[in-house]
Amino acid sequence: MTDNQRGRGPILIELDEEPTITPSTAEPVPDLAPLARPAAMERVAVLVGRKPSALARWFWRLFAALFAFTVSIVTYDAIMGLIAAHPLLGYVALGLTGAFVVVLAAIAIRELSAFARLKRIDTLQKAAVEAMGAADLKAAKGVADKLLSVYAHRPELNWGKDRFRDREAEVFDADGLLGLAETELLVPLDAAARREVEAAARQVATVTALVPLALADVFTALTANLRMIRRIAEIYGGRSGTLGSWRVTKSVLTHLVATGAVAVGDDLIGTMAGGGVMAKVSRRFGEGVVNGALTARVGVAAIEVCRPLPFMKAKKPSVSGTVKRALTGLFDRGGE
């Protein structure tokens, strides 16, 4: 055999070592279409919880002052000119303007009272923590008395208030007294707040899964969460007002963004989505579950912010348990 004939044949290359990776031991091919984590709740939280810059705050303050000044001057000139030209119409316009100013003053008073109620709740939370930390029975009694005054006009809590008054003298430590107040006064309110959270999570999950319109999930998440936070504030402290509700909302979402709690974990997704099977069957259903979970997380944070006392004897609601109750029957778990 000639050298040319040898060059045309196959060449065998011997390896010094056996290959460590074979088709049987190679890693599986990754899923190229994993669950696309929806950005609806993340965008809502960042949008609402973002702190404006000092320049932006001064811009809106000066804009509001200039707008109010301009409207006042224009209204005054228009009414005075109308009175000079047509006295009857001018005085009618003056009366309507006066009535409008009175309504604005009433709204301002209501908003100020709402801020006062929210500040009272914040003060109760801090006082309760300090009383428990110092084991101060006298301070704890002061917190309990203020809590009773906050709920003095809540007839649905009359039974709990009576039970607390009957058993108050039997408790001789700060933790026990505040725990009794929590059990008798706040446990029924906790149940009502959890129902609000479950309803909001169910609504967000349903709309995300069934409505394929662009930005529909973002709009639904925003409106449902704002309404949920407002209702939770009303449950624990009475009507919060428009500006008061916005203040509570910013407090809740700012806390979530600051702690990174707005992102839901893979273990939580697996728990609620049947190990990801549902997400592989329907991407929209998977997004609905995750958005519902994030709504529940916002609701749990709102309960902590709006609650007059920290959780002591009562069990703090969990996100996974809340979502399971909210979505029971709404989505079938994969493989069950």
C-alpha positions in Angstrom: 0.0 0.0 0.0 1.4 3.3 -1.0 1.7 6.4 1.1 -1.1 8.2 -0.9 -3.5 5.3 -0.3 -2.7 5.4 3.4 -3.6 9.2 3.5 -7.0 8.6 2.0 -8.1 6.2 4.8 -9.8 7.0 8.2 -7.5 8.4 10.9 -8.0 7.0 14.5 -7.0 9.4 17.3 -6.6 7.7 20.7 -7.5 9.7 23.8 -5.4 9.4 26.9 -8.4 9.6 29.2 -12.0 8.4 29.0 -14.5 11.2 28.5 -16.1 12.3 31.7 -19.4 13.5 30.1 -21.5 11.0 28.1 -25.0 11.3 26.8 -26.3 9.4 29.8 -24.5 11.7 32.3 -25.0 15.0 30.6 -27.2 17.7 32.1 -30.7 17.8 30.7 -31.4 20.5 28.1 -32.8 23.6 29.9 -36.3 24.7 29.3 -36.1 27.5 26.8 -39.5 28.9 27.7 -39.6 29.1 31.5 -42.3 30.9 33.4 -42.0 34.6 32.5 -42.1 36.3 35.8 -44.7 39.1 35.4 -43.5 42.6 36.2 -47.0 43.9 37.0 -46.7 44.0 40.8 -43.0 44.9 40.8 -43.7 47.9 38.5 -46.7 48.9 40.7 -44.6 48.7 43.9 -41.7 50.6 42.4 -44.0 53.2 40.9 -45.9 54.0 44.1 -43.0 53.4 46.5 -40.5 55.6 44.7 -39.5 58.6 46.7 -39.6 61.8 44.6 -36.5 64.1 44.6 -36.3 67.4 46.4 -36.5 69.2 43.1 -39.7 67.4 42.1 -41.3 68.1 45.5 -40.6 71.8 45.2 -41.8 71.8 41.6 -45.2 70.4 42.6 -45.5 72.7 45.7 -44.8 75.8 43.7 -47.1 74.6 40.9 -49.9 74.1 43.3 -49.4 77.5 45.0 -49.2 79.3 41.6 -52.3 77.4 40.3 -54.3 78.3 43.4 -53.2 81.9 43.3 -54.1 82.2 39.6 -57.5 80.5 40.0 -58.3 82.8 43.0 -57.4 86.0 41.0 -59.3 84.9 37.9 -62.4 83.9 40.0 -62.4 87.1 41.9 -62.1 89.3 38.8 -64.9 87.3 37.1 -67.3 87.5 40.0 -66.6 91.3 40.5 -67.1 91.9 36.8 -70.3 89.9 36.8 -71.7 91.7 39.8 -71.0 95.1 38.1 -72.6 94.0 34.8 -75.4 91.7 36.1 -75.8 91.9 39.9 -78.2 89.0 40.2 -76.0 86.6 38.3 -72.9 87.9 40.1 -74.3 87.2 43.5 -75.4 83.7 42.4 -71.8 83.0 41.3 -70.6 84.4 44.6 -72.9 82.1 46.5 -71.8 79.0 44.5 -68.2 79.9 45.0 -68.7 80.3 48.7 -70.5 76.9 48.9 -67.6 75.3 47.0 -65.0 76.8 49.4 -67.1 75.4 52.3 -67.0 71.9 50.8 -63.3 72.2 50.2 -62.8 73.2 53.9 -64.9 70.2 55.0 -62.8 67.9 52.8 -59.6 69.4 54.3 -60.9 68.8 57.8 -61.8 65.2 57.0 -58.3 64.6 55.6 -56.6 66.2 58.6 -58.7 64.0 60.9 -57.7 61.0 58.8 -54.1 61.8 59.2 -54.6 62.3 63.0 -56.1 58.8 63.2 -53.2 57.3 61.2 -50.8 59.0 63.5 -52.7 57.7 66.5 -52.3 54.1 65.2 -48.6 54.6 64.6 -48.2 56.0 68.1 -50.0 53.0 69.6 -47.7 50.6 67.7 -44.6 52.3 69.0 -46.0 52.6 72.6 -46.9 48.9 72.6 -43.5 47.8 71.5 -41.8 50.0 74.1 -44.2 48.8 76.9 -43.4 45.1 76.1 -39.7 45.8 75.8 -39.6 47.5 79.2 -42.2 45.1 80.8 -44.1 48.2 81.9 -47.6 47.3 83.1 -48.6 50.9 83.6 -47.6 51.8 80.0 -49.4 48.7 78.7 -52.6 49.7 80.5 -52.3 53.1 78.9 -52.0 51.5 75.4 -55.0 49.3 76.1 -57.1 52.3 77.2 -56.2 54.2 74.1 -57.0 51.1 72.0 -60.4 51.0 73.6 -61.0 54.6 72.8 -60.0 54.1 69.2 -62.7 51.4 68.9 -65.2 53.0 71.2 -67.6 53.6 68.3 -67.3 50.1 66.7 -70.4 48.2 67.8 -69.2 44.9 66.3 -66.4 44.9 68.9 -68.7 45.4 71.9 -68.5 41.8 73.0 -64.7 41.8 72.9 -64.5 45.1 74.7 -66.7 43.8 77.5 -64.6 40.6 77.8 -61.4 42.6 78.0 -62.8 44.8 80.8 -64.0 41.7 82.7 -60.5 40.0 82.5 -58.3 43.0 82.6 -57.9 42.9 86.4 -56.7 39.3 86.2 -53.5 40.2 84.3 -50.4 41.5 86.1 -47.8 41.8 83.3 -47.5 44.0 80.2 -47.2 41.1 77.7 -50.3 39.4 79.1 -52.4 42.6 79.1 -51.5 43.5 75.5 -52.0 39.9 74.5 -55.4 39.9 76.0 -56.3 43.2 74.1 -55.0 41.6 70.9 -57.1 38.5 71.4 -60.3 40.2 72.3 -60.2 43.3 70.0 -57.9 42.6 67.1 -58.5 38.9 66.2 -62.0 39.7 64.6 -60.4 42.5 62.7 -57.6 40.3 61.5 -60.1 37.9 60.0 -61.8 40.7 58.1 -58.5 42.0 56.9 -57.4 38.5 55.7 -60.7 38.3 53.7 -59.9 41.6 52.0 -56.5 40.3 51.0 -57.8 37.0 49.7 -60.4 38.8 47.6 -57.8 41.2 46.1 -55.4 38.3 45.3 -58.3 36.3 43.7 -59.3 39.3 41.5 -55.7 40.1 40.4 -55.0 36.4 39.6 -58.3 36.0 37.6 -57.8 39.1 35.5 -54.2 38.3 34.8 -55.1 34.8 33.7 -58.2 35.5 31.7 -57.8 39.0 30.2 -55.1 39.1 27.5 -55.2 42.9 27.0 -51.9 44.8 27.3 -51.3 46.5 30.7 -54.6 45.0 32.0 -52.7 43.2 34.7 -50.9 46.3 35.8 -54.1 48.4 35.9 -55.9 45.7 37.8 -53.0 45.2 40.3 -52.8 48.9 40.9 -56.5 49.5 41.5 -57.0 46.2 43.5 -54.1 46.9 45.8 -55.0 50.5 46.4 -58.6 49.4 47.3 -57.3 46.6 49.5 -54.9 48.8 51.4 -57.7 51.4 51.9 -60.1 48.7 53.2 -57.5 47.3 55.6 -56.8 50.8 57.0 -60.5 51.3 57.5 -60.9 47.9 59.3 -58.1 48.7 61.8 -58.5 52.5 62.2 -61.6 53.8 60.6 -62.0 55.8 57.4 -58.5 57.0 56.3 -59.5 59.5 53.6 -58.0 59.9 50.1 -54.7 61.4 51.1 -54.5 59.2 54.2 -55.0 56.1 52.0 -52.2 57.3 49.7 -49.9 57.8 52.7 -50.6 54.2 54.0 -50.0 52.9 50.5 -46.7 54.6 50.1 -45.6 53.3 53.6 -46.5 49.8 52.7 -44.9 49.7 49.2 -41.9 51.7 50.3 -41.3 49.1 53.0 -41.7 46.2 50.5 -39.3 47.8 48.0 -36.7 48.6 50.7 -36.7 45.1 52.0 -36.9 43.4 48.6 -40.0 41.5 49.7 -41.9 42.4 46.6 -40.2 39.6 44.6 -41.8 36.2 45.0 -39.6 33.2 45.4 -39.4 30.1 43.3 -40.4 28.0 46.3 -43.6 30.0 46.7 -44.4 29.7 43.0 -43.9 25.9 43.2 -46.1 25.6 46.2 -49.0 27.4 44.6 -48.6 26.5 41.0 -48.3 22.7 41.6 -44.5 22.6 41.1 -44.6 24.8 38.0 -46.8 22.4 36.0 -49.6 24.9 35.6 -47.2 27.5 34.3 -46.0 25.1 31.6 -49.6 24.3 30.6 -50.6 28.0 30.5 -48.2 30.9 30.8 -51.1 33.3 31.7 -52.3 31.1 34.5 -48.8 31.0 35.9 -48.6 34.8 35.8 -52.0 35.0 37.5 -50.8 32.9 40.4 -47.6 34.9 40.8 -49.4 38.3 40.6 -52.0 36.9 43.2 -49.1 35.9 45.4 -47.5 39.4 45.2 -50.9 41.0 46.0 -51.2 38.8 49.0 -47.7 39.8 50.1 -48.7 43.5 49.8 -51.8 42.8 51.9 -49.9 41.1 54.7 -47.5 44.1 54.8 -50.5 46.4 54.9 -51.9 44.4 57.9 -48.6 44.9 59.7 -48.5 48.6 59.0 -52.2 49.3 59.9 -52.5 47.1 62.9 -52.5 49.0 66.2 -50.6 46.3 68.0 -47.8 44.0 66.8 -48.5 40.3 66.4 -48.1 38.6 69.8 -50.5 35.8 70.6 -52.3 35.9 67.3 -50.6 34.2 64.4 -49.3 36.4 61.6 -50.9 35.5 58.3 -48.6 33.8 55.8 -48.5 34.7 52.2 -48.6 31.1 51.0 -51.6 30.2 53.2 -53.4 33.4 52.1 -52.9 32.6 48.4 -53.9 29.0 48.8 -57.2 30.0 50.4 -57.8 32.8 47.8 -57.1 30.6 44.8 -58.8 27.4 46.0 -61.0 26.2 43.2 -59.9 29.1 40.9 -56.9 27.2 39.4 -56.5 23.4 39.6 -53.1 22.3 40.9 -51.2 20.4 38.3 -50.9 16.7 38.9 -53.7 16.5 41.5 
